[in-house]
Amino acid sequence: MKQKLFVVLPAYNEALSIGKLLSHIAEAMDDAGIDKFAIVIVNDGSQDNTLEVINSCATKMPIHVFSHEVNQGLGATIRDGLFEASKMADPKDIIVTMDADDTHTPGLILRMVRMIREGHDVVIASRYRQGSRIFGLSRWRKFLSYGASWLFRILFPIEGVRDFTCGFRAYRANVIQDAIQQYGDKFVDQEGFQCMVDILLKLRAMKIIFGEVPFILRYDQKEGVSKMKVMKTTTNSFKLIFTRLFIDPAKPVPK
């Protein structure tokens, strides 16, 4: 592969999972014949031995680690990961974001990369395409997620997008670089899990090509408790909807 692949991982107290995930990523890269890759990990003030596990793995594979002294939340962590990867990447490279809890299957990266090379600018691993499966989530969580998908599709339609909240995505590097140039620090300015929706709303205004691939969410493999507070995330998502509809539509910052 001519392009270099950057995998961005936001990590907070993932000592039980991140070592396995990094091993799976290395295996997926080897199986796909991708030798030009780097992993960008933002350690978001972890209080367990996440950093020690990462440093141990860094002796075996190309890992760049950036740490927050205190926990700042997913928004700040995704922001810093995307900003750092965009600085290291050439415009033709590819940036992938994934969860660090080993619930996303790295084997899907090759298919996402192929779609980028076929002409897409952003490819989302979607839970709402034929062939997708979800393991380990309660019916209530599935219902909320599915309802959110339809709400965002109705209010903020994006051709090719059904899953607005999944963090497993591949971006053409120049798309992220252009977005940072156009939006500045406001490109990722949401603190919580709703930041993934807002990134799409910002990119939506840039009129780029989106695509999705079906994927199998393995939440049953998650170690430890979920970082997402359901009620808080739901409330923040409704606040974001109101803001983007009536107060501050996602538009590039005037230069």
C-alpha positions as a printed Julia matrix, in Angstrom:
255×3 Matrix{Float64}:
   0.0     0.0    0.0
   1.42    3.36  -1.04
  -0.43    5.29   1.63
   0.57    5.15   5.27
  -2.11    4.11   7.73
  -2.51    5.84  11.09
  -4.68    4.16  13.73
  -5.91    6.56  16.44
  -6.89    5.01  19.78
  -8.4     7.03  22.67
  -7.52    5.13  25.83
  -8.78    5.52  29.39
  -8.2     2.71  31.9
  -7.88    0.06  29.18
  -5.08   -2.02  30.71
  -7.16   -5.2   30.42
  -7.92   -4.73  26.71
  -5.42   -2.55  24.9
  -2.63   -5.11  24.77
  -4.92   -7.61  23.07
  -6.21   -4.95  20.67
  -2.71   -3.89  19.67
  -1.82   -7.51  19.02
  -4.94   -7.91  16.86
  -4.09   -4.73  14.93
  -0.58   -6.03  14.23
  -2.04   -9.34  13.01
  -4.55   -7.53  10.78
  -1.83   -5.35   9.26
   0.29   -8.43   8.56
  -2.62  -10.35   7.02
  -3.48   -7.35   4.82
   0.12   -6.81   3.76
   0.13   -3.3    5.21
   3.62   -2.52   6.45
   3.38    1.28   6.44
   1.37    2.01   9.56
   1.61    3.75  12.92
  -0.61    3.71  15.98
  -1.39    6.99  17.72
  -2.61    6.46  21.28
  -3.91    9.26  23.49
  -3.77    8.09  27.1
  -6.53   10.11  28.75
  -5.28   10.25  32.32
  -5.59    6.51  32.93
  -5.31    5.52  36.58
  -4.49    1.86  35.95
  -1.41    0.5   34.17
  -2.65    1.31  30.65
   0.49    3.34  29.94
   2.78    0.51  31.05
   1.01   -1.95  28.72
   1.29    0.52  25.83
   4.98    1.13  26.45
   5.6    -2.62  26.52
   3.89   -3.03  23.15
   5.78   -0.04  21.73
   8.95   -2.14  21.67
   7.33   -4.41  19.07
   5.35   -2.04  16.83
   5.28    1.64  15.77
   3.35    3.41  18.54
   3.21    7.13  19.31
   1.83    7.9   22.78
   0.43   11.22  23.96
  -0.87   11.56  27.5
  -3.31   13.81  29.35
  -2.31   14.3   32.97
  -5.97   14.13  34.0
  -8.99   12.58  32.33
 -10.51   15.01  29.82
 -13.14   12.84  28.16
 -13.59   11.31  24.73
 -13.99   14.6   22.87
 -10.62   16.01  23.89
  -8.96   12.62  23.4
 -10.32   12.11  19.87
  -9.45   15.73  19.07
  -5.83   15.35  20.14
  -5.5    11.99  18.39
  -6.83   13.33  15.08
  -4.75   16.5   15.33
  -1.55   14.56  16.02
  -2.19   12.02  13.27
  -2.99   14.79  10.77
   0.35   16.45  11.56
   2.26   13.23  10.85
   0.25   12.2    7.78
   0.64   13.13   4.14
  -2.62   14.2    2.45
  -2.89   10.86   0.63
  -2.56    8.81   3.84
  -5.46    7.26   5.77
  -6.47    7.86   9.4
  -8.53    5.24  11.23
 -10.18    5.77  14.62
 -11.18    2.84  16.85
 -12.21    2.16  20.43
  -9.4     0.84  22.6
 -11.52   -1.75  24.44
 -11.12   -4.53  21.83
 -14.8    -4.41  20.77
 -13.93   -3.28  17.22
 -12.45   -5.87  14.88
  -9.21   -4.67  13.22
  -9.7    -7.18  10.4
 -12.28   -4.78   8.94
  -9.68   -2.06   8.4
  -8.55   -3.5    5.06
 -12.08   -3.3    3.65
 -12.41    0.3    4.85
  -9.05    1.19   3.3
 -10.15   -0.33  -0.01
 -13.26    1.86  -0.02
 -11.11    4.93   0.61
  -8.9     3.93  -2.32
 -12.01    3.4   -4.46
 -13.08    7.02  -3.98
 -14.73    7.48  -0.59
 -13.48   10.22   1.73
 -14.91    8.78   4.96
 -15.88    5.15   5.65
 -17.86    4.2    8.76
 -18.13    0.74  10.3
 -21.91    0.66  10.55
 -24.19   -1.34  12.8
 -27.1    -0.64  10.47
 -26.06   -2.3    7.22
 -27.04   -5.77   6.05
 -24.63   -8.27   7.56
 -23.94   -6.29  10.74
 -24.24   -8.02  14.13
 -24.17   -6.74  17.71
 -23.1    -8.95  20.61
 -23.11   -8.07  24.31
 -25.4    -5.02  24.38
 -28.68   -4.97  26.27
 -31.93   -4.58  24.33
 -32.34   -1.13  25.88
 -28.93    0.02  24.62
 -29.7    -1.4   21.18
 -33.05    0.41  21.14
 -31.48    3.74  22.12
 -28.74    3.37  19.54
 -31.17    2.44  16.76
 -33.48    5.32  17.7
 -30.56    7.75  17.64
 -29.6     6.5   14.19
 -33.05    7.28  12.79
 -33.25   10.64  14.55
 -29.95   11.82  13.09
 -30.84   10.44   9.64
 -34.07   12.49   9.66
 -32.66   15.72  11.09
 -29.2    15.69   9.5
 -29.36   13.44   6.42
 -25.99   12.48   4.97
 -25.93   10.36   1.84
 -24.34    7.01   2.61
 -24.54    7.34   6.42
 -26.79    5.41   8.79
 -24.51    5.09  11.83
 -23.69    8.53  13.23
 -22.25    7.45  16.57
 -19.83    4.59  15.88
 -16.22    5.62  16.44
 -14.76    3.0   14.09
 -14.05    5.08  11.0
 -11.51    5.62   8.23
 -10.78    9.09   6.91
  -8.74   10.26   3.98
  -6.03   12.25   5.77
  -6.51   15.37   3.68
 -10.17   15.47   4.8
  -9.11   15.77   8.44
  -6.38   18.25   7.53
  -8.83   20.41   5.57
 -11.4    20.24   8.36
  -8.84   21.38  10.93
  -7.81   24.21   8.63
 -11.43   25.29   8.08
 -12.81   24.83  11.6
  -9.7    25.34  13.69
 -10.05   24.26  17.32
 -13.83   24.02  16.86
 -13.53   20.96  14.64
 -13.87   18.74  17.72
 -15.38   20.86  20.49
 -17.82   18.45  22.12
 -16.65   16.89  25.38
 -18.44   13.54  25.45
 -19.49   10.7   23.18
 -21.61   13.07  21.08
 -18.34   14.32  19.58
 -18.53   11.49  17.02
 -21.86   12.83  15.73
 -20.57   16.39  15.63
 -17.51   15.39  13.58
 -19.85   14.04  10.9
 -21.96   17.19  11.01
 -18.84   19.3   10.49
 -17.67   17.11   7.6
 -21.19   17.11   6.14
 -20.83   20.82   5.45
 -17.69   20.11   3.39
 -19.63   18.03   0.84
 -17.43   14.96   0.84
 -18.21   11.33  -0.07
 -19.29    9.04   2.77
 -19.63    5.27   2.76
 -20.27    2.47   5.24
 -19.35   -1.17   5.73
 -21.27   -3.64   7.9
 -19.41   -4.69  11.01
 -19.7    -7.01  13.98
 -19.64   -5.18  17.32
 -18.13   -7.49  19.94
 -19.23   -5.73  23.11
 -19.21   -9.13  24.78
 -15.4    -8.97  24.64
 -15.25   -5.75  26.63
 -13.32   -5.97  29.89
 -14.49   -3.8   32.77
 -17.39   -1.34  32.91
 -18.56    0.93  30.12
 -17.2     4.49  30.12
 -20.43    5.79  28.59
 -23.08    7.17  30.93
 -26.29    6.51  29.0
 -28.45    9.3   30.41
 -25.67   11.88  30.22
 -24.86   10.92  26.64
 -28.54   11.05  25.68
 -28.96   14.49  27.26
 -25.81   15.84  25.6
 -26.93   14.44  22.24
 -30.25   16.31  22.45
 -28.37   19.47  23.42
 -26.15   19.02  20.36
 -29.19   18.54  18.11
 -30.77   21.74  19.42
 -27.51   23.66  19.04
 -26.84   22.52  15.48
 -30.43   23.08  14.38
 -31.16   26.47  15.95
 -28.08   28.15  17.42
 -24.79   27.21  15.81
 -25.02   25.19  12.57
 -21.83   23.33  11.75
 -20.08   25.66   9.35
 -16.4    26.37   8.73
 -14.95   29.22  10.78
 -14.47   32.39   8.66
 -10.79   33.22   8.15
